[in-house]
């Protein structure tokens, strides 16, 4: 029954996905601004977690636009990987 509702309202799944990506994007921008001011920073674990919990596109975009964390190997690998996996899951969810 719940699965039927989800399949009938797939577009609603995009709303939390977009919100999570906006939050992730914002975290990268905020952390970059704080880095420039030498202020308290958002932890790398938090930034990576935001990418892992369906905020991959926001994190990847934030990395590129703000030029933030682009030299860190773990970010170079994990953020694009999260993004690819999440896009693949969304495509599978909407196509199947």
MOPAC internal coordinates of N, CA, C and O (Angstrom, degrees):
PM7 1SCF
backbone

  N    0.0000 0     0.00 0     0.00 0    0    0    0
  C    1.4407 1     0.00 0     0.00 0    1    0    0
  C    1.5350 1   110.44 1     0.00 0    2    1    0
  O    1.2310 1   120.11 1   128.96 1    3    2    1
  N    1.3285 1   117.39 1   -51.04 1    3    2    1
  C    1.4609 1   121.28 1   178.98 1    5    3    2
  C    1.5223 1   110.16 1   -64.00 1    6    5    3
  O    1.2310 1   120.55 1   139.57 1    7    6    5
  N    1.3179 1   116.55 1   -40.43 1    7    6    5
  C    1.4646 1   120.76 1   178.93 1    9    7    6
  C    1.5238 1   110.42 1   -63.17 1   10    9    7
  O    1.2310 1   120.03 1   141.27 1   11   10    9
  N    1.3159 1   117.54 1   -38.73 1   11   10    9
  C    1.4650 1   120.91 1   176.89 1   13   11   10
  C    1.5278 1   110.80 1   -62.05 1   14   13   11
  O    1.2310 1   120.65 1   137.46 1   15   14   13
  N    1.3386 1   116.36 1   -42.54 1   15   14   13
  C    1.4564 1   119.84 1   178.87 1   17   15   14
  C    1.5282 1   110.51 1   -61.89 1   18   17   15
  O    1.2310 1   120.58 1   136.24 1   19   18   17
  N    1.3371 1   116.50 1   -43.76 1   19   18   17
  C    1.4650 1   120.71 1   179.06 1   21   19   18
  C    1.5231 1   110.48 1   -60.95 1   22   21   19
  O    1.2310 1   120.34 1   134.57 1   23   22   21
  N    1.3049 1   116.95 1   -45.43 1   23   22   21
  C    1.4617 1   120.43 1  -178.67 1   25   23   22
  C    1.5311 1   110.99 1   -65.26 1   26   25   23
  O    1.2310 1   119.98 1   146.74 1   27   26   25
  N    1.3145 1   117.65 1   -33.26 1   27   26   25
  C    1.4629 1   121.20 1   178.97 1   29   27   26
  C    1.5264 1   112.45 1   -77.02 1   30   29   27
  O    1.2310 1   120.20 1   158.36 1   31   30   29
  N    1.3195 1   117.22 1   -21.64 1   31   30   29
  C    1.4693 1   122.12 1  -176.25 1   33   31   30
  C    1.5255 1   111.53 1  -123.54 1   34   33   31
  O    1.2310 1   120.83 1  -139.49 1   35   34   33
  N    1.3056 1   116.03 1    40.51 1   35   34   33
  C    1.4667 1   119.93 1  -176.80 1   37   35   34
  C    1.5228 1   113.51 1   -56.22 1   38   37   35
  O    1.2310 1   120.34 1   144.92 1   39   38   37
  N    1.2976 1   116.96 1   -35.08 1   39   38   37
  C    1.4606 1   120.31 1  -177.70 1   41   39   38
  C    1.5295 1   111.15 1   -61.15 1   42   41   39
  O    1.2310 1   120.11 1   151.47 1   43   42   41
  N    1.3305 1   117.40 1   -28.53 1   43   42   41
  C    1.4639 1   120.58 1   178.63 1   45   43   42
  C    1.5245 1   112.27 1   -65.79 1   46   45   43
  O    1.2310 1   120.52 1   157.41 1   47   46   45
  N    1.3223 1   116.62 1   -22.59 1   47   46   45
  C    1.4630 1   120.91 1   177.62 1   49   47   46
  C    1.5215 1   110.13 1   -64.73 1   50   49   47
  O    1.2310 1   120.22 1   151.89 1   51   50   49
  N    1.3165 1   117.18 1   -28.11 1   51   50   49
  C    1.4614 1   120.68 1  -178.82 1   53   51   50
  C    1.5207 1   113.09 1   -68.43 1   54   53   51
  O    1.2310 1   119.85 1   153.08 1   55   54   53
  N    1.3124 1   117.90 1   -26.92 1   55   54   53
  C    1.4683 1   120.20 1  -177.33 1   57   55   54
  C    1.5275 1   111.84 1   -62.22 1   58   57   55
  O    1.2310 1   118.93 1   125.28 1   59   58   57
  N    1.3433 1   119.64 1   -54.72 1   59   58   57
  C    1.4727 1   117.59 1   177.47 1   61   59   58
  C    1.5331 1   112.17 1   -65.25 1   62   61   59
  O    1.2310 1   120.38 1   148.99 1   63   62   61
  N    1.3278 1   116.89 1   -31.01 1   63   62   61
  C    1.4707 1   120.04 1   178.54 1   65   63   62
  C    1.5289 1   110.41 1   -63.01 1   66   65   63
  O    1.2310 1   120.39 1   135.17 1   67   66   65
  N    1.3162 1   116.85 1   -44.83 1   67   66   65
  C    1.4624 1   120.82 1   178.62 1   69   67   66
  C    1.5281 1   110.16 1   -65.03 1   70   69   67
  O    1.2310 1   120.10 1   137.85 1   71   70   69
  N    1.3194 1   117.41 1   -42.15 1   71   70   69
  C    1.4737 1   121.10 1   179.44 1   73   71   70
  C    1.5279 1   110.47 1   -61.50 1   74   73   71
  O    1.2310 1   120.19 1   134.29 1   75   74   73
  N    1.3293 1   117.25 1   -45.71 1   75   74   73
  C    1.4676 1   120.39 1   179.16 1   77   75   74
  C    1.5220 1   111.42 1   -61.77 1   78   77   75
  O    1.2310 1   119.97 1   141.59 1   79   78   77
  N    1.3153 1   117.65 1   -38.41 1   79   78   77
  C    1.4582 1   120.52 1   178.67 1   81   79   78
  C    1.5259 1   112.05 1   -69.79 1   82   81   79
  O    1.2310 1   119.89 1   143.45 1   83   82   81
  N    1.3198 1   117.81 1   -36.55 1   83   82   81
  C    1.4669 1   120.49 1   175.56 1   85   83   82
  C    1.5263 1   111.36 1   -65.27 1   86   85   83
  O    1.2310 1   120.86 1   140.19 1   87   86   85
  N    1.3223 1   115.96 1   -39.81 1   87   86   85
  C    1.4725 1   119.99 1   177.03 1   89   87   86
  C    1.5209 1   109.90 1   -63.46 1   90   89   87
  O    1.2310 1   120.39 1   133.31 1   91   90   89
  N    1.3143 1   116.85 1   -46.69 1   91   90   89
  C    1.4585 1   121.02 1  -179.71 1   93   91   90
  C    1.5242 1   110.97 1   -60.75 1   94   93   91
  O    1.2310 1   120.36 1   133.45 1   95   94   93
  N    1.3158 1   116.91 1   -46.55 1   95   94   93
  C    1.4661 1   121.90 1   177.62 1   97   95   94
  C    1.5264 1   110.32 1   -57.35 1   98   97   95
  O    1.2310 1   120.54 1   134.78 1   99   98   97
  N    1.3270 1   116.57 1   -45.22 1   99   98   97
  C    1.4621 1   121.95 1  -179.68 1  101   99   98
  C    1.5236 1   112.00 1   -62.83 1  102  101   99
  O    1.2310 1   120.46 1   139.99 1  103  102  101
  N    1.3254 1   116.72 1   -40.01 1  103  102  101
  C    1.4667 1   120.15 1   179.34 1  105  103  102
  C    1.5254 1   111.40 1   -60.08 1  106  105  103
  O    1.2310 1   120.45 1   138.93 1  107  106  105
  N    1.3283 1   116.74 1   -41.07 1  107  106  105
  C    1.4634 1   120.00 1   179.17 1  109  107  106
  C    1.5282 1   110.54 1   -66.78 1  110  109  107
  O    1.2310 1   120.15 1   140.39 1  111  110  109
  N    1.3244 1   117.31 1   -39.61 1  111  110  109
  C    1.4603 1   120.51 1   177.62 1  113  111  110
  C    1.5147 1   112.37 1   -66.41 1  114  113  111
  O    1.2310 1   120.58 1   136.84 1  115  114  113
  N    1.3128 1   116.50 1   -43.16 1  115  114  113
  C    1.4722 1   121.18 1   179.02 1  117  115  114
  C    1.5236 1   110.21 1   -63.33 1  118  117  115
  O    1.2310 1   120.44 1   135.18 1  119  118  117
  N    1.3347 1   116.76 1   -44.82 1  119  118  117
  C    1.4600 1   119.64 1  -179.03 1  121  119  118
  C    1.5211 1   111.43 1   -64.41 1  122  121  119
  O    1.2310 1   119.82 1   142.38 1  123  122  121
  N    1.3154 1   117.95 1   -37.62 1  123  122  121
  C    1.4625 1   121.03 1   177.99 1  125  123  122
  C    1.5251 1   110.16 1   -64.63 1  126  125  123
  O    1.2310 1   120.18 1   136.79 1  127  126  125
  N    1.3269 1   117.26 1   -43.21 1  127  126  125
  C    1.4676 1   120.87 1   178.52 1  129  127  126
  C    1.5233 1   110.63 1   -62.74 1  130  129  127
  O    1.2310 1   120.64 1   138.95 1  131  130  129
  N    1.3253 1   116.37 1   -41.05 1  131  130  129
  C    1.4646 1   120.33 1   178.90 1  133  131  130
  C    1.5320 1   110.79 1   -67.33 1  134  133  131
  O    1.2310 1   120.20 1   144.89 1  135  134  133
  N    1.3168 1   117.22 1   -35.11 1  135  134  133
  C    1.4644 1   120.40 1   178.59 1  137  135  134
  C    1.5266 1   110.61 1   -64.42 1  138  137  135
  O    1.2310 1   120.43 1   139.34 1  139  138  137
  N    1.3136 1   116.78 1   -40.66 1  139  138  137
  C    1.4598 1   120.67 1   178.78 1  141  139  138
  C    1.5220 1   111.91 1   -63.99 1  142  141  139
  O    1.2310 1   120.66 1   146.45 1  143  142  141
  N    1.3478 1   116.35 1   -33.55 1  143  142  141
  C    1.4651 1   121.45 1  -178.92 1  145  143  142
  C    1.5205 1   112.25 1   -89.95 1  146  145  143
  O    1.2310 1   120.95 1   179.73 1  147  146  145
  N    1.3334 1   115.79 1    -0.27 1  147  146  145
  C    1.4650 1   121.70 1  -176.38 1  149  147  146
  C    1.5294 1   110.92 1    55.01 1  150  149  147
  O    1.2310 1   121.05 1  -138.76 1  151  150  149
  N    1.3127 1   115.59 1    41.24 1  151  150  149
  C    1.4659 1   122.65 1  -179.66 1  153  151  150
  C    1.5228 1   109.69 1   -99.52 1  154  153  151
  O    1.2310 1   121.13 1     0.08 1  155  154  153
  N    1.3474 1   115.44 1  -179.92 1  155  154  153
  C    1.4564 1   122.27 1   175.92 1  157  155  154
  C    1.5206 1   108.03 1   -55.81 1  158  157  155
  O    1.2310 1   120.23 1   -41.44 1  159  158  157
  N    1.3397 1   117.17 1   138.56 1  159  158  157
  C    1.4605 1   122.22 1  -172.81 1  161  159  158
  C    1.5165 1   111.97 1  -113.60 1  162  161  159
  O    1.2310 1   121.46 1   -19.78 1  163  162  161
  N    1.3190 1   114.81 1   160.22 1  163  162  161
  C    1.4582 1   122.38 1   172.32 1  165  163  162
  C    1.5248 1   106.43 1   -81.46 1  166  165  163
  O    1.2310 1   120.02 1   -45.14 1  167  166  165
  N    1.3262 1   117.57 1   134.86 1  167  166  165
  C    1.4619 1   120.17 1  -175.52 1  169  167  166
  C    1.5293 1   111.42 1   -67.34 1  170  169  167
  O    1.2310 1   121.18 1   -27.78 1  171  170  169
  N    1.3198 1   115.35 1   152.22 1  171  170  169
  C    1.4625 1   120.34 1   177.87 1  173  171  170
  C    1.5223 1   110.75 1   -62.63 1  174  173  171
  O    1.2310 1   120.46 1   145.68 1  175  174  173
  N    1.3337 1   116.72 1   -34.32 1  175  174  173
  C    1.4669 1   120.21 1   177.31 1  177  175  174
  C    1.5242 1   110.95 1   -60.83 1  178  177  175
  O    1.2310 1   120.68 1   137.96 1  179  178  177
  N    1.3195 1   116.31 1   -42.04 1  179  178  177
  C    1.4645 1   120.46 1   179.19 1  181  179  178
  C    1.5235 1   110.84 1   -65.06 1  182  181  179
  O    1.2310 1   120.38 1   137.16 1  183  182  181
  N    1.3211 1   116.89 1   -42.84 1  183  182  181
  C    1.4629 1   120.41 1   179.26 1  185  183  182
  C    1.5278 1   111.04 1   -63.01 1  186  185  183
  O    1.2310 1   120.61 1   136.41 1  187  186  185
  N    1.3279 1   116.45 1   -43.59 1  187  186  185
  C    1.4661 1   119.68 1   178.84 1  189  187  186
  C    1.5290 1   111.17 1   -68.71 1  190  189  187
  O    1.2310 1   120.28 1   141.99 1  191  190  189
  N    1.3209 1   117.07 1   -38.01 1  191  190  189
  C    1.4593 1   120.16 1   178.07 1  193  191  190
  C    1.5226 1   111.11 1   -63.58 1  194  193  191
  O    1.2310 1   120.82 1   142.43 1  195  194  193
  N    1.3256 1   116.04 1   -37.57 1  195  194  193
  C    1.4667 1   118.85 1   178.55 1  197  195  194
  C    1.5310 1   110.75 1   -63.38 1  198  197  195
  O    1.2310 1   120.28 1   146.79 1  199  198  197
  N    1.3189 1   117.07 1   -33.21 1  199  198  197
  C    1.4677 1   120.32 1   176.13 1  201  199  198
  C    1.5223 1   111.00 1   -72.71 1  202  201  199
  O    1.2310 1   120.65 1   143.26 1  203  202  201
  N    1.3152 1   116.37 1   -36.74 1  203  202  201
  C    1.4680 1   120.86 1  -175.35 1  205  203  202
  C    1.5249 1   112.82 1   -72.83 1  206  205  203
  O    1.2310 1   119.84 1   148.55 1  207  206  205
  N    1.3300 1   117.90 1   -31.45 1  207  206  205
  C    1.4733 1   119.64 1  -177.53 1  209  207  206
  C    1.5294 1   110.29 1   -93.89 1  210  209  207
  O    1.2310 1   121.59 1  -122.59 1  211  210  209
  N    1.2889 1   114.55 1    57.41 1  211  210  209
  C    1.4664 1   124.02 1   176.02 1  213  211  210
  C    1.5193 1   113.55 1    62.28 1  214  213  211
  O    1.2310 1   120.87 1  -144.20 1  215  214  213
  N    1.3385 1   115.93 1    35.80 1  215  214  213
  C    1.4588 1   121.08 1   172.48 1  217  215  214
  C    1.5126 1   110.81 1  -120.22 1  218  217  215
  O    1.2310 1   120.39 1  -155.41 1  219  218  217
  N    1.3224 1   116.87 1    24.59 1  219  218  217
  C    1.4619 1   122.16 1  -175.11 1  221  219  218
  C    1.5125 1   114.45 1   -60.64 1  222  221  219
  O    1.2310 1   120.49 1   135.48 1  223  222  221
  N    1.3181 1   116.67 1   -44.52 1  223  222  221
  C    1.4719 1   119.19 1  -179.23 1  225  223  222
  C    1.5244 1   110.22 1   -65.89 1  226  225  223
  O    1.2310 1   120.22 1   138.50 1  227  226  225
  N    1.3181 1   117.19 1   -41.50 1  227  226  225
  C    1.4604 1   120.69 1   177.69 1  229  227  226
  C    1.5155 1   111.89 1   -63.43 1  230  229  227
  O    1.2310 1   120.53 1   137.81 1  231  230  229
  N    1.3224 1   116.59 1   -42.19 1  231  230  229
  C    1.4628 1   120.86 1   179.11 1  233  231  230
  C    1.5262 1   110.73 1   -65.50 1  234  233  231
  O    1.2310 1   120.71 1   134.12 1  235  234  233
  N    1.3240 1   116.25 1   -45.88 1  235  234  233
  C    1.4628 1   120.29 1  -179.41 1  237  235  234
  C    1.5274 1   110.51 1   -62.63 1  238  237  235
  O    1.2310 1   120.67 1   135.82 1  239  238  237
  N    1.3198 1   116.33 1   -44.18 1  239  238  237
  C    1.4638 1   120.52 1   179.02 1  241  239  238
  C    1.5280 1   110.64 1   -65.06 1  242  241  239
  O    1.2310 1   120.63 1   137.92 1  243  242  241
  N    1.3244 1   116.39 1   -42.08 1  243  242  241
  C    1.4593 1   120.56 1   177.57 1  245  243  242
  C    1.5154 1   112.50 1   -61.65 1  246  245  243
  O    1.2310 1   120.64 1   139.24 1  247  246  245
  N    1.3223 1   116.39 1   -40.76 1  247  246  245
  C    1.4641 1   120.13 1   177.26 1  249  247  246
  C    1.5197 1   110.72 1   -59.42 1  250  249  247
  O    1.2310 1   120.45 1   136.96 1  251  250  249
  N    1.3113 1   116.75 1   -43.04 1  251  250  249
  C    1.4656 1   121.18 1  -176.54 1  253  251  250
  C    1.5303 1   111.90 1   -75.09 1  254  253  251
  O    1.2310 1   120.13 1   132.91 1  255  254  253
  N    1.3103 1   117.36 1   -47.09 1  255  254  253
  C    1.4695 1   120.12 1  -176.48 1  257  255  254
  C    1.5273 1   111.30 1   -67.82 1  258  257  255
  O    1.2310 1   120.44 1   135.24 1  259  258  257
  N    1.3323 1   116.76 1   -44.76 1  259  258  257
  C    1.4606 1   120.33 1  -177.33 1  261  259  258
  C    1.5290 1   112.56 1   -88.52 1  262  261  259
  O    1.2310 1   120.72 1   175.67 1  263  262  261
  N    1.3296 1   116.23 1    -4.33 1  263  262  261
  C    1.4758 1   121.94 1  -176.37 1  265  263  262
  C    1.5222 1   109.81 1    49.60 1  266  265  263
  O    1.2310 1   122.07 1  -124.53 1  267  266  265
  N    1.3142 1   113.64 1    55.47 1  267  266  265
  C    1.4577 1   120.57 1  -174.10 1  269  267  266
  C    1.5216 1   110.46 1  -123.90 1  270  269  267
  O    1.2310 1   120.76 1   -49.57 1  271  270  269
  N    1.3070 1   116.15 1   130.43 1  271  270  269
  C    1.4674 1   124.31 1   178.40 1  273  271  270
  C    1.5355 1   112.48 1    66.47 1  274  273  271
  O    1.2310 1   120.22 1  -161.59 1  275  274  273
  N    1.3138 1   117.18 1    18.41 1  275  274  273
  C    1.4692 1   119.98 1  -177.19 1  277  275  274
  C    1.5248 1   112.20 1   -76.65 1  278  277  275
  O    1.2310 1   119.76 1   164.08 1  279  278  277
  N    1.3145 1   118.07 1   -15.92 1  279  278  277
  C    1.4645 1   121.35 1  -179.54 1  281  279  278
  C    1.5264 1   112.89 1   -95.88 1  282  281  279
  O    1.2310 1   120.12 1   173.80 1  283  282  281
  N    1.3201 1   117.37 1    -6.20 1  283  282  281
  C    1.4603 1   121.64 1  -179.92 1  285  283  282
  C    1.5246 1   109.78 1   -86.66 1  286  285  283
  O    1.2310 1   120.42 1   -57.15 1  287  286  285
  N    1.3158 1   116.81 1   122.85 1  287  286  285
  C    1.4560 1   121.86 1  -175.48 1  289  287  286
  C    1.5295 1   112.56 1   -57.88 1  290  289  287
  O    1.2310 1   120.17 1   137.23 1  291  290  289
  N    1.3302 1   117.27 1   -42.77 1  291  290  289
  C    1.4695 1   118.71 1  -178.90 1  293  291  290
  C    1.5284 1   111.36 1   -62.76 1  294  293  291
  O    1.2310 1   119.96 1   146.13 1  295  294  293
  N    1.3116 1   117.69 1   -33.87 1  295  294  293
  C    1.4651 1   120.64 1   177.07 1  297  295  294
  C    1.5278 1   110.71 1   -75.03 1  298  297  295
  O    1.2310 1   120.38 1   142.72 1  299  298  297
  N    1.3261 1   116.87 1   -37.28 1  299  298  297
  C    1.4638 1   120.88 1   178.45 1  301  299  298
  C    1.5271 1   111.85 1   -61.62 1  302  301  299
  O    1.2310 1   120.72 1   149.76 1  303  302  301
  N    1.3165 1   116.23 1   -30.24 1  303  302  301
  C    1.4697 1   120.71 1  -177.92 1  305  303  302
  C    1.5233 1   111.68 1   -95.32 1  306  305  303
  O    1.2310 1   120.30 1   127.88 1  307  306  305
  N    1.3247 1   117.03 1   -52.12 1  307  306  305
  C    1.4671 1   120.81 1  -170.59 1  309  307  306
  C    1.5263 1   114.42 1   -71.45 1  310  309  307
  O    1.2310 1   119.83 1   139.43 1  311  310  309
  N    1.3129 1   117.93 1   -40.57 1  311  310  309
  C    1.4721 1   119.19 1  -177.33 1  313  311  310
  C    1.5332 1   110.94 1   -66.32 1  314  313  311
  O    1.2310 1   119.00 1   130.94 1  315  314  313
  N    1.3450 1   119.52 1   -49.06 1  315  314  313
  C    1.4752 1   117.19 1   175.95 1  317  315  314
  C    1.5271 1   112.98 1   -62.27 1  318  317  315
  O    1.2310 1   120.14 1   144.35 1  319  318  317
  N    1.3244 1   117.34 1   -35.65 1  319  318  317
  C    1.4628 1   120.53 1   178.41 1  321  319  318
  C    1.5360 1   110.62 1   -63.02 1  322  321  319
  O    1.2310 1   120.38 1   133.65 1  323  322  321
  N    1.3223 1   116.87 1   -46.35 1  323  322  321
  C    1.4702 1   120.60 1   177.06 1  325  323  322
  C    1.5272 1   110.35 1   -59.37 1  326  325  323
  O    1.2310 1   120.71 1   137.86 1  327  326  325
  N    1.3143 1   116.25 1   -42.14 1  327  326  325
  C    1.4617 1   121.04 1  -179.20 1  329  327  326
  C    1.5183 1   111.20 1   -62.25 1  330  329  327
  O    1.2310 1   120.28 1   133.15 1  331  330  329
  N    1.3140 1   117.06 1   -46.85 1  331  330  329
  C    1.4688 1   121.46 1  -179.48 1  333  331  330
  C    1.5237 1   110.92 1   -62.88 1  334  333  331
  O    1.2310 1   120.37 1   134.25 1  335  334  333
  N    1.3245 1   116.90 1   -45.75 1  335  334  333
  C    1.4689 1   120.70 1  -179.93 1  337  335  334
  C    1.5249 1   110.31 1   -62.07 1  338  337  335
  O    1.2310 1   120.30 1   136.60 1  339  338  337
  N    1.3266 1   117.03 1   -43.40 1  339  338  337
  C    1.4583 1   120.28 1  -178.56 1  341  339  338
  C    1.5245 1   112.11 1   -66.70 1  342  341  339
  O    1.2310 1   120.10 1   139.89 1  343  342  341
  N    1.3187 1   117.42 1   -40.11 1  343  342  341
  C    1.4666 1   120.27 1   176.95 1  345  343  342
  C    1.5241 1   109.81 1   -64.39 1  346  345  343
  O    1.2310 1   120.24 1   138.03 1  347  346  345
  N    1.3306 1   117.15 1   -41.97 1  347  346  345
  C    1.4631 1   120.52 1   178.41 1  349  347  346
  C    1.5292 1   111.36 1   -61.74 1  350  349  347
  O    1.2310 1   120.62 1   138.45 1  351  350  349
  N    1.3325 1   116.42 1   -41.55 1  351  350  349
  C    1.4730 1   119.99 1   177.49 1  353  351  350
  C    1.5236 1   112.15 1   -63.92 1  354  353  351
  O    1.2310 1   120.81 1   138.48 1  355  354  353
  N    1.3190 1   116.05 1   -41.52 1  355  354  353
  C    1.4683 1   119.17 1   178.27 1  357  355  354
  C    1.5222 1   111.80 1   -65.42 1  358  357  355
  O    1.2310 1   120.63 1   136.77 1  359  358  357
  N    1.3136 1   116.41 1   -43.23 1  359  358  357
  C    1.4666 1   120.15 1   178.46 1  361  359  358
  C    1.5278 1   109.23 1   -61.62 1  362  361  359
  O    1.2310 1   120.15 1   134.04 1  363  362  361
  N    1.3155 1   117.32 1   -45.96 1  363  362  361
  C    1.4598 1   120.38 1   179.38 1  365  363  362
  C    1.5336 1   110.98 1   -61.94 1  366  365  363
  O    1.2310 1   120.47 1   139.77 1  367  366  365
  N    1.3101 1   116.71 1   -40.23 1  367  366  365
  C    1.4626 1   121.18 1  -178.84 1  369  367  366
  C    1.5179 1   111.86 1   -65.74 1  370  369  367
  O    1.2310 1   120.51 1   139.48 1  371  370  369
  N    1.3270 1   116.64 1   -40.52 1  371  370  369
  C    1.4570 1   119.73 1  -176.19 1  373  371  370
  C    1.5307 1   113.06 1   -86.43 1  374  373  371
  O    1.2310 1   120.03 1   156.14 1  375  374  373
  N    1.3217 1   117.55 1   -23.86 1  375  374  373
  C    1.4630 1   119.98 1  -178.02 1  377  375  374
  C    1.5276 1   111.16 1   -89.34 1  378  377  375
  O    1.2310 1   120.36 1   143.58 1  379  378  377
  N    1.3317 1   116.91 1   -36.42 1  379  378  377
  C    1.4567 1   120.14 1  -176.29 1  381  379  378
  C    1.4896 1   113.69 1   -82.52 1  382  381  379
  O    1.2310 1   120.10 1   180.00 1  383  382  381

